Amino acid sequence: MSSAFDSHEVKGHKLKNRLVVAPMTRISADKKGKPTELMGDYYERFAKGGWGMIISEGVYTDQQASQGYSHQPGISDAPQTDAWRTIVERVKQHNCQFILQLMHAGAQCQHNEYTDTAIAPSAVQPKGEPLGWYGDADGWPEVKAMDERDFDAVMQGFVGAVNRAREAGFDGVELHAANGYLLNEFLSDYFNRRNDQWSGDIGHRLTYVAMVVKAAKAAAKGNFIVGIRLSQITITDPDYQWPEGEEAMIKLVKALKEAGIDYIHTTDSDVNRKPFKGGSNKSLAEIVQEFSDIQLIVNGGIDENNYQHVASHYPSALLAVGKKGLANPDLPLRLKSGESVDELDFAMLQPSATLENEWQWRKQNDKEIELD
Ligand SMILES: Cc1cc2nc3c(=O)[nH]c(=O)nc-3n(C[C@H](O)[C@H](O)[C@H](O)COP(=O)(O)O)c2cc1C
């Protein structure tokens, strides 16, 4: 029987177990997007805590329209890259794989140092309100529909970011095509209302995403990993469904396979939710498992009670854990030793999700973690 503690290999990278830190935005870089020493402490804590792999928070790719939050880290120039290299070295000391999540905010932008205008497939703002825990924002910015120059600039941004991630020593990158950010917007018939080759049925809506994957793969050398994160839902629209139902996911998986993707990371409010229009009885992850041999990472509601069940239901998958990992940076060690596991107290992320707020909360609640 497969266990979450089994060792695993992804494209020649050896993981000591199948437990992965899910990407989590912590808006704690400096104003210019340069990662800080405190961020190094944050990531090293996970590495020491026994995780097989860490996926970083969403990191912006260029100094144009990709940034989405104030104090979000970037990988768009040499100073940012050098600061990441120091963090990578700290993580790698502990036999932990480290993947950088590359994110273009698209229309879902709450702050950008370089421009006041967001870009997206169409001039459509997200539903709902900006998220307070990522910093206050007074509504969504004006959105411009991407023109051919923007298509090239976004692509170059991703390719440049892949090169810099390699230089910084990461084991790979994850293209963020989930939760309502730019690549996810191309897949959505709510955001993508164009009348050209990039829009229409899912076969057309996925075209640009597949092109970005191919370009990222061409920039990745050797065994550098290029994965992708996918969701149907977005952070402000938890009910969104692709109009084609499960057929959309099947086509997407096949196109990503053809583009050479190294892994697919599915995320949903619950890993086993059956989210598709038209009454399908499959989860996002089950479609990947059934229709391809692509490495799978599953996410959504994994905790101390269900993790071994998830590990055997998806026997070749890695298990990405978000909130329980925030509450317990040493979750793998705790699970293995049978130690108790803390619930996430959302006060830790208030008034916003910064590391300073978490550190303060830990001090007040006697939950400080020493790195020695
Ligand atoms: C504070 C916080 C920040 C997050 N930031 C990101 C992010 O940068 N990129 C991303 O893909 N998902 C992000 N997520 C979503 C998580 O990766 C994960 O999908 C979600 O928390 C559900 O998994 P869980 O039930 O294990 O927490 C974030 C979640 C939290 C709680």
The ligand as a Tripos MOL2 file, in Angstrom:
@<TRIPOS>MOLECULE
LIG
   31    33     1     0     0
SMALL
NO_CHARGES

@<TRIPOS>ATOM
      1 C1         -2.2510   32.6170    2.9220 C.3       1 LIG1
      2 C2         -2.4640   31.8390    1.6460 C.ar      1 LIG1
      3 C3         -1.8150   32.2530    0.4900 C.ar      1 LIG1
      4 C4         -1.9710   31.5380   -0.7130 C.ar      1 LIG1
      5 N1         -1.2510   31.9210   -1.8280 N.ar      1 LIG1
      6 C5         -1.2590   31.1340   -2.9380 C.ar      1 LIG1
      7 C6         -0.3430   31.3790   -4.0230 C.ar      1 LIG1
      8 O1          0.5170   32.2800   -3.9830 O.2       1 LIG1
      9 N2         -0.4240   30.5660   -5.1070 N.ar      1 LIG1
     10 C7         -1.3330   29.5420   -5.1790 C.ar      1 LIG1
     11 O2         -1.3710   28.8420   -6.1850 O.2       1 LIG1
     12 N3         -2.1860   29.2820   -4.1580 N.ar      1 LIG1
     13 C8         -2.1440   30.0280   -3.0390 C.ar      1 LIG1
     14 N4         -2.9370   29.7010   -1.9710 N.ar      1 LIG1
     15 C9         -3.7970   28.4980   -2.0280 C.3       1 LIG1
     16 C10        -3.0890   27.2740   -1.4060 C.3       1 LIG1
     17 O3         -1.9480   26.8990   -2.1480 O.3       1 LIG1
     18 C11        -4.0360   26.0660   -1.3240 C.3       1 LIG1
     19 O4         -4.4450   25.7580   -2.6260 O.3       1 LIG1
     20 C12        -5.2650   26.3080   -0.4760 C.3       1 LIG1
     21 O5         -4.9150   26.8310    0.7940 O.3       1 LIG1
     22 C13        -6.0650   25.0060   -0.2680 C.3       1 LIG1
     23 O6         -5.2340   24.0070    0.2920 O.3       1 LIG1
     24 P1         -5.3360   23.6170    1.8450 P.3       1 LIG1
     25 O7         -6.7430   23.1230    2.0600 O.co2     1 LIG1
     26 O8         -4.2880   22.5830    2.0800 O.co2     1 LIG1
     27 O9         -5.0690   24.8860    2.6200 O.co2     1 LIG1
     28 C14        -2.8220   30.4160   -0.7570 C.ar      1 LIG1
     29 C15        -3.4990   30.0250    0.4100 C.ar      1 LIG1
     30 C16        -3.3090   30.6990    1.5990 C.ar      1 LIG1
     31 C17        -3.9980   30.2030    2.8480 C.3       1 LIG1
@<TRIPOS>BOND
     1     1     2 1
     2     2     3 ar
     3     2    30 ar
     4     3     4 ar
     5     4     5 ar
     6     4    28 ar
     7     5     6 ar
     8     6     7 ar
     9     6    13 1
    10     7     8 2
    11     7     9 ar
    12     9    10 ar
    13    10    11 2
    14    10    12 ar
    15    12    13 ar
    16    13    14 ar
    17    14    15 1
    18    14    28 ar
    19    15    16 1
    20    16    17 1
    21    16    18 1
    22    18    19 1
    23    18    20 1
    24    20    21 1
    25    20    22 1
    26    22    23 1
    27    23    24 1
    28    24    25 2
    29    24    26 1
    30    24    27 1
    31    28    29 ar
    32    29    30 ar
    33    30    31 1
@<TRIPOS>SUBSTRUCTURE
     1 LIG1         1 GROUP 0 **** ****
